[in-house]
């Protein structure tokens, strides 16, 4: 639940930066600034969700390799983790 709150804060901050720049858009300079800041905020959001996904996969791997082998149940769990990562990226970008 706490992760969802953090995700919302990251996405909300990104949208707020984009909106503020849109309001200030009165000349070509501000248009260019909005384009740059919007691109950077989108990249930060994407990097955040990818990093979070990589951390989840590393945690899964460390847990799965404890017994020295990876079985089908653990592979199914990995598939669920990857599906969650794709959903988060698609829902928030």
C-alpha positions as YAML, in Angstrom:
chain: A
units: angstrom
residues:
- id: 1
  name: UNK
  ca: [0.00, 0.00, 0.00]
- id: 2
  name: UNK
  ca: [2.83, 2.37, 0.83]
- id: 3
  name: UNK
  ca: [4.43, 1.66, -2.57]
- id: 4
  name: UNK
  ca: [1.24, 2.75, -4.34]
- id: 5
  name: UNK
  ca: [1.28, 6.01, -2.38]
- id: 6
  name: UNK
  ca: [4.89, 6.66, -3.40]
- id: 7
  name: UNK
  ca: [4.06, 5.85, -7.03]
- id: 8
  name: UNK
  ca: [1.21, 8.35, -6.91]
- id: 9
  name: UNK
  ca: [3.49, 11.03, -5.50]
- id: 10
  name: UNK
  ca: [6.07, 10.48, -8.24]
- id: 11
  name: UNK
  ca: [3.47, 10.56, -11.02]
- id: 12
  name: UNK
  ca: [1.66, 13.52, -9.44]
- id: 13
  name: UNK
  ca: [4.87, 15.54, -9.12]
- id: 14
  name: UNK
  ca: [5.71, 14.81, -12.75]
- id: 15
  name: UNK
  ca: [2.27, 15.96, -13.90]
- id: 16
  name: UNK
  ca: [2.45, 19.07, -11.69]
- id: 17
  name: UNK
  ca: [5.78, 20.13, -13.22]
- id: 18
  name: UNK
  ca: [4.34, 19.67, -16.71]
- id: 19
  name: UNK
  ca: [1.20, 21.68, -15.82]
- id: 20
  name: UNK
  ca: [3.15, 24.56, -14.30]
- id: 21
  name: UNK
  ca: [5.26, 24.81, -17.41]
- id: 22
  name: UNK
  ca: [2.15, 24.73, -19.58]
- id: 23
  name: UNK
  ca: [0.63, 27.63, -17.65]
- id: 24
  name: UNK
  ca: [3.83, 29.66, -18.02]
- id: 25
  name: UNK
  ca: [3.99, 29.02, -21.76]
- id: 26
  name: UNK
  ca: [3.88, 32.48, -23.36]
- id: 27
  name: UNK
  ca: [6.78, 32.43, -25.79]
- id: 28
  name: UNK
  ca: [9.01, 30.12, -27.76]
- id: 29
  name: UNK
  ca: [11.46, 30.01, -24.86]
- id: 30
  name: UNK
  ca: [8.77, 28.70, -22.51]
- id: 31
  name: UNK
  ca: [7.56, 26.25, -25.15]
- id: 32
  name: UNK
  ca: [11.08, 24.83, -25.44]
- id: 33
  name: UNK
  ca: [11.41, 24.79, -21.64]
- id: 34
  name: UNK
  ca: [8.12, 22.90, -21.34]
- id: 35
  name: UNK
  ca: [9.27, 20.35, -23.89]
- id: 36
  name: UNK
  ca: [12.57, 19.77, -22.08]
- id: 37
  name: UNK
  ca: [11.06, 19.59, -18.59]
- id: 38
  name: UNK
  ca: [8.22, 17.36, -19.79]
- id: 39
  name: UNK
  ca: [10.68, 14.99, -21.41]
- id: 40
  name: UNK
  ca: [12.90, 14.92, -18.33]
- id: 41
  name: UNK
  ca: [9.96, 14.31, -15.97]
- id: 42
  name: UNK
  ca: [8.68, 11.51, -18.19]
- id: 43
  name: UNK
  ca: [12.14, 9.94, -18.28]
- id: 44
  name: UNK
  ca: [12.45, 10.19, -14.48]
- id: 45
  name: UNK
  ca: [9.08, 8.49, -14.05]
- id: 46
  name: UNK
  ca: [10.02, 5.70, -16.45]
- id: 47
  name: UNK
  ca: [13.41, 5.20, -14.78]
- id: 48
  name: UNK
  ca: [11.74, 5.08, -11.37]
- id: 49
  name: UNK
  ca: [9.36, 2.28, -12.38]
- id: 50
  name: UNK
  ca: [12.09, 0.34, -14.19]
- id: 51
  name: UNK
  ca: [14.41, 0.57, -11.18]
- id: 52
  name: UNK
  ca: [11.60, -0.57, -8.91]
- id: 53
  name: UNK
  ca: [11.03, -3.54, -11.23]
- id: 54
  name: UNK
  ca: [14.70, -4.45, -11.33]
- id: 55
  name: UNK
  ca: [14.81, -4.42, -7.53]
- id: 56
  name: UNK
  ca: [11.79, -6.76, -7.44]
- id: 57
  name: UNK
  ca: [13.48, -9.15, -9.89]
- id: 58
  name: UNK
  ca: [16.74, -9.15, -7.89]
- id: 59
  name: UNK
  ca: [14.80, -9.91, -4.70]
- id: 60
  name: UNK
  ca: [12.99, -12.74, -6.50]
- id: 61
  name: UNK
  ca: [16.28, -14.15, -7.79]
- id: 62
  name: UNK
  ca: [17.92, -14.09, -4.37]
- id: 63
  name: UNK
  ca: [14.90, -15.84, -2.86]
- id: 64
  name: UNK
  ca: [14.65, -18.38, -5.69]
- id: 65
  name: UNK
  ca: [18.32, -19.39, -5.69]
- id: 66
  name: UNK
  ca: [18.45, -20.16, -1.95]
- id: 67
  name: UNK
  ca: [17.66, -23.84, -2.56]
- id: 68
  name: UNK
  ca: [20.04, -24.06, -5.52]
- id: 69
  name: UNK
  ca: [17.40, -24.52, -8.21]
- id: 70
  name: UNK
  ca: [14.57, -22.55, -9.75]
- id: 71
  name: UNK
  ca: [11.33, -24.51, -10.18]
- id: 72
  name: UNK
  ca: [8.15, -23.85, -12.17]
- id: 73
  name: UNK
  ca: [6.36, -22.21, -9.26]
- id: 74
  name: UNK
  ca: [9.18, -19.69, -8.90]
- id: 75
  name: UNK
  ca: [9.11, -19.03, -12.64]
- id: 76
  name: UNK
  ca: [5.38, -18.34, -12.43]
- id: 77
  name: UNK
  ca: [6.10, -15.89, -9.62]
- id: 78
  name: UNK
  ca: [8.69, -14.16, -11.84]
- id: 79
  name: UNK
  ca: [6.10, -13.93, -14.62]
- id: 80
  name: UNK
  ca: [3.70, -12.21, -12.21]
- id: 81
  name: UNK
  ca: [6.43, -9.74, -11.19]
- id: 82
  name: UNK
  ca: [7.19, -8.90, -14.83]
- id: 83
  name: UNK
  ca: [3.47, -8.47, -15.58]
- id: 84
  name: UNK
  ca: [3.17, -6.07, -12.62]
- id: 85
  name: UNK
  ca: [6.13, -4.06, -13.90]
- id: 86
  name: UNK
  ca: [4.57, -3.77, -17.36]
- id: 87
  name: UNK
  ca: [1.21, -2.74, -15.86]
- id: 88
  name: UNK
  ca: [2.84, -0.05, -13.71]
- id: 89
  name: UNK
  ca: [4.72, 1.39, -16.68]
- id: 90
  name: UNK
  ca: [1.66, 1.32, -18.96]
- id: 91
  name: UNK
  ca: [-0.68, 2.77, -16.32]
- id: 92
  name: UNK
  ca: [1.60, 5.62, -15.30]
- id: 93
  name: UNK
  ca: [3.08, 6.78, -18.61]
...
